[in-house]
């Protein structure tokens, strides 16, 4: 009987731990992929000279804010559809800003 109780308790503990680990997920891997893609676009712009250090700093700050908003939204363990829409709008705005800043007339000479 004690072995059965231990096994049941171990199973319950295992499920609880995996639930805690999954609680921090966004339930939308597309959000993570898009953040990574935008970071790459900023890095590429810096490497090519399309982005000045000041422009890159502003874009990085915008990405940081989006990540902070995401962390705050998923603090309860999930993202609601409204929260996903808000993150998507923020990411759309950031994407447009990256494009605009990469294609404006400001450049840096890359050696």
N, C-alpha and C positions, 0 to 999 in steps of 0.2 A: 504493500500500500504506500509506503514512504517513497519507493522508487517511482511509482506512478505519479504521486504528487510532485516530486522533484521534476519529472519529465514535463508535466503540465505547466509548472511554474517556469521552467526553462523556455518552453514554447511561448508562453505569454510574454515573458521578458524579451525574447527574440523579436516577436511581432511588435512590441512597444518600441524597441530600439530602432527597428527598421522604419516604423512610422515616424519617429522623430527625425530620422535622417532624411526621409522623403518630404517632410514638412517644409523644408527650406527650398524646395524646387519651385519653379515658376509655373509648372503645368503647361508650359509653352516653350519648347526648345528653340523655336523660331526667334524669340526675343534674344536669347543668348547668342545665337548665330549672327543675328543682325548687328548686335553690339560689337562682336568680333570683326565683322566685315567693315563697319564704320571706323573702327580703330585702325585697321589695315589701310583704309583709304586715306586717313590722316597721315599715317606713317609714310605712305607712298608719296603723298603731297610734299612732305618735308624733305624726303630723299631727292625728289625731282626738282625741288626749288619752287614748286607751284605755290607752296604755303610759306609765309613768313613766320618767324618764331612767334610773333604776337598773334597772328591768325591761328596757328596751331594751338597756342595756349588757350585761346577762347573756345576753340572746338573741343579740346580735351576737357575743359571745365564743363562744357555742356554735356559731354559724355558722362562725366563724374556725377553730375546732377541727375541724369537719367538713371544711373546705377543706384544712387541713393534713394530715389523715388521708388524704384523697383524693390529694394530691400525693405523699405518702409511698408510698401503695399503687401509684400508677401510675409510680413512678420507674423500674421495670423495663420500662416501655413498654406495659403492658396491665393490665387489672383482671381478676382471676380471678372466677369465679362467687361464691366465698366472700367476696371483698373487696367485690363489688357488694352482696351481702346485708348485710354489716356497714354499709356506707354507707347502705343503704336503712333499716336499723334506726335508725341515728343520725338520719337525716332524719325518720323517723316520730316519734321522741322529740322532736326539735326542733319539729316541726309541732304536736304536742300541747302543748308548752310555750308556743308562741306563742298558741295558742287559749286556754289557761288564763289566761295573763297578760293577754290582751286582754279577757277576760270576767270578770275578778275585780272586786272592789269598789274597787280603786285607780284613780283617774283624775287627770288633770292638766287644769286649766282652760286652754283654748286661746283666745287672743284673736283 
